[in-house]
Amino acid sequence: MANINTILEKSTKINSVDWDNLRFGVFFSDHIFMSDYEDGKWDEGNIIPYDSLDLEPANCTLHYGQTIFEGLKAFPSVKGGINIFRPEMNAKRMNKSAELICIPQYDVDNFIQALRELVKLDQDWIPKKRGESLYIRPFVFGSGNFLGVSASKSYKFIIILSPVASYYAEGLNPVKIIVETEHVRAVKGGLGSAKTAANYAASMLAGEKAHQKGYSQVLWLDGVERKYIDEVGAMNIMFVINDELITPSLDKGTILAGITRDSVLTLARDWGMKVSEREISIDEVREAHKKGTLTEVFGTGTAAVISPVGLLNYKTENMIINDMKIGKYAQKFYDTITGIQYGEIEDPHNWIEHIKL
């Protein structure tokens, strides 16, 4: 990809941002990147002002949901410049999602160049407060206009930017989650491993019910035996039992291959922890809790990084984890990952895509 053509916004919206109350996904920067797929190929793309899209009522994605997305973050580096965390992995995961719902691949190098140039242009939108960041949302959707269950012949790839605070109101304080026993999100052979709208739509009813009961998220069980743990609605899940880090494997294709998940597992192995990616049943978790060997439960994801779980509800049983306090491993993973993201500590695995200013 050559230098990306850029059309500048004439009047910035940055002064309308409530920087003391960012929340998550509420404010959006001045520019977006947009590329179109027509006649079997992607164009070079353009950076243009953030504005509404012109969609026809017959847009195929509105009817059939042919869309995928990603999420990653940019941070101000303490050494100067901007750090983007593991964008290559996001680009590759987006292409894996694309395969599952018949969307054409987007070149990984072009993906990275596009977000680099967009982030550099809107660098003033990166929050300066520790714990906040610039959220990057790449997404692709079918742009054809027709009614009929078939793949679109045209697509749009767009990147938008949003300055964000913590995903959960609790921040790094432990959250309460409930094990879902009625609804199913994904099954083997389905779209569970794709970051696509259908997965999130399938989780909303259970999530709403959980919120009404005072829980932050739902913990999903497998859709067949309703026994083995999959993931939380917006993040992967980890358990520490007898100092062993255990997380569901990706083998069944029912959970997302999280970038933060991979980062945590890599760090754990670096530190000499025993790490297992395998099936883990809710009964095993309950038994470990009864024995006192379940010492930590935490979620991992781009939005929250690490989200400790202080209470896990299963049917009528409330399992209190680590006295509703963040555990030593969750804290260490959070400190290490965020330290790498802000350039405060060494990046031994070259996870950072650095932008010099």
C-alpha positions in Angstrom: 0.0 0.0 0.0 1.3 3.4 -1.0 0.8 6.5 1.2 -2.9 6.7 2.1 -4.8 9.5 0.6 -6.1 11.7 3.4 -8.9 14.2 3.6 -8.7 16.3 6.7 -11.6 17.2 9.0 -12.1 21.0 8.9 -13.3 21.3 12.5 -12.2 19.0 15.3 -14.7 17.5 17.8 -12.1 16.9 20.4 -13.2 19.8 22.6 -16.6 18.2 23.0 -15.1 15.1 24.8 -15.8 14.8 28.5 -12.2 13.6 29.4 -13.2 13.2 33.0 -16.0 10.8 32.1 -14.8 8.9 29.0 -16.6 5.6 29.7 -16.2 3.1 26.9 -17.1 3.5 23.2 -18.9 6.8 23.6 -16.6 9.4 21.9 -15.1 9.0 18.4 -12.1 10.8 16.9 -12.1 13.1 13.9 -11.1 10.6 11.1 -11.7 7.1 9.9 -10.0 4.8 7.4 -12.2 3.3 4.7 -11.4 0.8 2.0 -13.8 -0.7 -0.5 -13.8 -4.2 -2.1 -15.2 -4.3 -5.6 -14.6 -6.5 -8.6 -12.5 -9.0 -6.6 -10.0 -6.7 -4.9 -9.6 -4.1 -2.2 -8.8 -0.5 -3.1 -5.9 1.5 -1.5 -8.3 3.1 1.0 -8.6 6.7 2.2 -8.5 8.5 5.6 -11.6 10.7 5.7 -13.5 12.7 8.3 -15.7 10.7 10.6 -19.3 10.9 9.4 -22.5 8.9 8.9 -22.5 6.1 6.2 -24.9 6.1 3.3 -26.7 2.8 3.4 -29.7 1.6 1.5 -32.5 -0.2 3.3 -31.7 -3.3 1.3 -28.1 -3.4 2.5 -27.3 -7.1 2.9 -25.6 -6.9 6.2 -28.6 -5.3 7.9 -30.6 -8.4 6.9 -28.1 -11.2 7.1 -25.3 -10.1 9.4 -22.3 -10.6 7.2 -19.9 -8.6 9.3 -16.7 -9.0 11.5 -14.8 -6.8 13.7 -11.6 -6.4 15.9 -10.6 -4.5 18.9 -7.1 -3.3 20.0 -5.6 -0.3 21.7 -3.0 2.5 21.3 -1.2 3.9 24.3 1.1 6.9 25.0 4.6 5.5 25.5 6.6 6.8 28.5 9.5 6.8 26.1 7.7 9.1 23.7 5.6 8.2 20.7 2.7 5.7 20.6 2.5 2.0 21.3 -0.1 -0.2 19.6 -0.5 -3.6 21.2 -0.1 -6.7 19.0 -1.9 -5.4 15.8 -0.5 -8.2 13.6 -2.4 -10.8 15.7 -5.6 -8.8 15.3 -5.2 -8.6 11.6 -4.6 -12.3 11.3 -7.6 -13.1 13.6 -9.8 -10.8 11.5 -8.9 -12.9 8.4 -9.8 -16.1 10.3 -13.2 -14.6 11.1 -13.5 -13.6 7.5 -13.1 -17.1 6.3 -16.0 -18.4 8.4 -18.5 -15.9 7.0 -17.2 -15.6 3.4 -15.6 -12.2 3.6 -12.5 -11.6 1.4 -9.1 -11.4 3.2 -7.5 -8.1 3.9 -3.7 -7.8 3.6 -2.1 -7.9 7.1 0.6 -5.3 6.2 -2.0 -2.9 4.8 -4.1 -3.4 7.9 -1.2 -2.3 10.1 -0.2 0.6 7.9 -3.8 1.9 7.8 -4.2 1.9 11.6 -0.7 3.4 12.1 -1.5 6.3 9.8 -4.9 6.8 11.3 -3.7 6.7 14.9 -0.8 9.1 14.1 -3.2 11.6 12.5 -5.6 11.5 15.5 -2.9 11.2 18.1 -4.3 14.1 20.2 -7.3 11.8 21.0 -5.1 9.4 23.0 -5.9 9.9 26.7 -3.0 10.8 28.9 -4.4 9.3 32.1 -3.0 5.9 33.2 -5.6 3.1 32.7 -7.2 4.9 29.7 -6.3 4.4 26.0 -7.3 4.9 22.4 -9.5 2.0 21.4 -9.2 0.9 17.8 -12.1 -0.7 16.1 -11.5 -2.2 12.6 -14.6 -3.8 11.0 -15.8 -5.2 7.7 -19.3 -5.6 6.4 -21.0 -6.6 3.2 -22.0 -3.4 1.3 -24.2 -5.0 -1.4 -27.8 -4.2 -1.7 -30.0 -7.3 -2.2 -32.4 -9.6 -0.4 -31.2 -13.2 -0.5 -29.0 -15.4 1.7 -25.7 -15.3 -0.1 -22.4 -13.6 0.3 -22.0 -10.0 -0.8 -19.9 -9.1 -3.8 -18.8 -5.9 -2.3 -17.5 -4.9 1.2 -16.3 -2.0 3.2 -13.3 -2.2 5.6 -13.4 0.7 8.2 -11.3 1.7 11.2 -12.7 4.0 13.8 -11.0 5.3 17.0 -12.4 6.0 20.4 -10.8 7.3 23.6 -11.9 5.0 26.4 -11.7 4.4 30.2 -12.2 1.1 31.8 -14.7 -1.3 30.2 -16.2 -2.3 33.5 -17.5 0.3 36.0 -15.7 -1.8 38.7 -12.3 -1.2 36.9 -9.8 -3.7 38.3 -12.0 -4.5 41.3 -13.5 -8.1 41.2 -16.7 -8.5 39.3 -19.7 -10.8 39.8 -20.6 -13.3 37.1 -23.3 -15.9 36.7 -23.0 -19.3 35.0 -25.6 -19.5 32.2 -27.7 -22.7 32.4 -30.6 -21.8 30.1 -29.2 -20.2 26.9 -26.5 -21.3 24.5 -24.1 -19.0 22.6 -22.1 -21.3 20.4 -21.5 -24.9 19.4 -18.8 -26.9 17.6 -18.9 -26.2 13.9 -20.6 -22.8 14.4 -19.3 -19.2 14.7 -18.0 -19.3 18.2 -14.4 -18.6 17.2 -15.3 -15.7 14.9 -15.5 -12.1 16.1 -18.8 -11.5 14.3 -22.0 -9.7 15.2 -24.0 -13.0 15.4 -21.9 -14.1 18.4 -22.7 -11.0 20.4 -26.3 -10.9 19.4 -26.6 -14.5 20.7 -25.3 -13.4 24.1 -27.5 -10.3 24.7 -30.6 -11.9 26.2 -28.6 -13.8 28.8 -26.5 -10.8 29.4 -29.5 -8.6 30.0 -30.9 -11.1 32.5 -27.6 -11.3 34.3 -27.4 -7.5 34.6 -31.0 -7.4 36.0 -29.8 -9.8 38.7 -26.7 -7.7 39.6 -24.1 -9.6 37.6 -21.5 -8.0 35.3 -21.3 -10.8 32.8 -22.4 -14.4 31.9 -20.1 -17.4 32.0 -21.0 -19.7 29.1 -21.0 -23.5 29.2 -20.6 -25.7 26.1 -23.8 -25.9 24.0 -24.0 -29.7 23.9 -23.4 -31.2 27.4 -23.9 -27.9 29.2 -21.1 -28.9 31.4 -17.7 -27.6 30.2 -16.8 -23.9 30.4 -16.3 -21.9 27.3 -15.9 -18.2 27.9 -17.4 -15.1 29.4 -19.6 -12.9 27.2 -16.9 -10.3 26.5 -13.6 -12.1 27.5 -11.8 -15.4 27.9 -11.7 -17.0 31.4 -8.9 -18.3 33.5 -8.8 -20.3 36.7 -5.9 -20.8 39.2 -6.2 -24.2 40.9 -3.3 -25.4 43.0 -1.1 -22.7 41.4 -1.9 -24.1 37.9 -3.3 -21.7 35.4 -6.2 -23.4 33.5 -8.2 -22.1 30.6 -10.5 -23.7 28.1 -8.7 -24.8 24.9 -9.5 -23.5 21.5 -9.9 -27.0 20.0 -13.7 -27.0 19.7 -13.9 -23.7 17.8 -16.5 -22.3 20.2 -14.5 -19.5 21.9 -12.5 -16.6 20.6 -8.7 -16.8 20.3 -8.1 -13.8 22.5 -5.0 -11.7 22.1 -4.9 -11.0 25.8 -5.5 -14.6 26.5 -2.5 -15.5 24.4 -0.4 -12.8 26.1 -1.3 -14.1 29.6 -0.5 -17.7 28.7 2.8 -16.7 27.2 3.8 -14.7 30.3 2.7 -17.5 32.6 5.0 -19.9 30.8 7.8 -17.4 30.9 7.4 -17.3 34.6 7.5 -21.0 35.0 3.8 -21.5 35.9 2.1 -24.7 35.1 -0.3 -23.9 32.3 -3.1 -26.1 30.9 -5.3 -25.4 28.0 -8.0 -28.0 28.3 -11.6 -28.8 29.0 -12.6 -27.7 32.5 -16.1 -28.5 33.8 -18.1 -26.3 36.1 -18.2 -29.3 38.5 -14.4 -29.3 38.6 -14.4 -25.6 39.5 -17.1 -26.2 42.2 -15.1 -29.0 43.7 -11.9 -26.9 43.7 -13.7 -24.1 45.4 -15.0 -26.5 48.1 -11.5 -27.8 48.7 -10.1 -24.3 48.9 -7.7 -24.9 45.9 -9.5 -22.5 43.6 -7.6 -19.3 44.5 -8.3 -17.1 41.5 -10.7 -16.6 38.6 -10.2 -13.8 36.1 -11.2 -12.8 32.6 -8.8 -11.6 29.9 -9.6 -9.3 27.0 -8.5 -6.2 25.1 -11.2 -4.0 26.7 -10.6 -4.8 30.3 -7.1 -6.4 30.0 -7.6 -8.4 33.3 -10.9 -8.6 35.1 -10.8 -10.4 38.4 -13.9 -12.5 39.3 -14.9 -12.1 43.0 -18.1 -14.1 42.9 -19.2 -16.9 40.6 -22.9 -17.9 40.8 -24.0 -21.4 39.6 -27.7 -22.1 40.0 -28.3 -21.4 43.7 -24.6 -21.6 44.7 -22.4 -18.5 45.2 -18.7 -19.1 45.1 -16.7 -16.3 46.6 -13.2 -16.1 45.1 -10.2 -14.9 47.1 -12.5 -12.9 49.5 -13.6 -10.7 46.7 -10.1 -9.3 46.2 -7.8 -9.3 43.2 -5.4 -12.2 43.3 -1.6 -12.1 43.1 -1.5 -13.6 39.6 -4.2 -11.4 38.1 -2.5 -8.4 39.5 0.9 -9.4 38.1 -0.5 -10.2 34.7 -2.3 -6.8 34.7 0.8 -4.9 35.8 3.0 -6.7 33.3 0.8 -6.3 30.2 -0.1 -2.7 30.9 3.6 -2.0 31.7 4.5 -3.3 28.3 1.7 -1.4 26.6 2.8 2.0 28.1 6.5 1.2 27.5 7.3 1.1 31.2 8.9 -2.4 31.1 10.7 -4.5 28.6 8.8 -6.1 25.7 10.6 -9.4 25.3 8.2 -10.8 22.7 8.1 -7.7 20.4 4.4 -7.2 21.0 4.5 -3.4 20.5 4.1 -1.7 17.2 5.7 1.7 18.0 4.9 4.9 16.2 7.5 7.6 16.4 6.2 11.2 16.5 
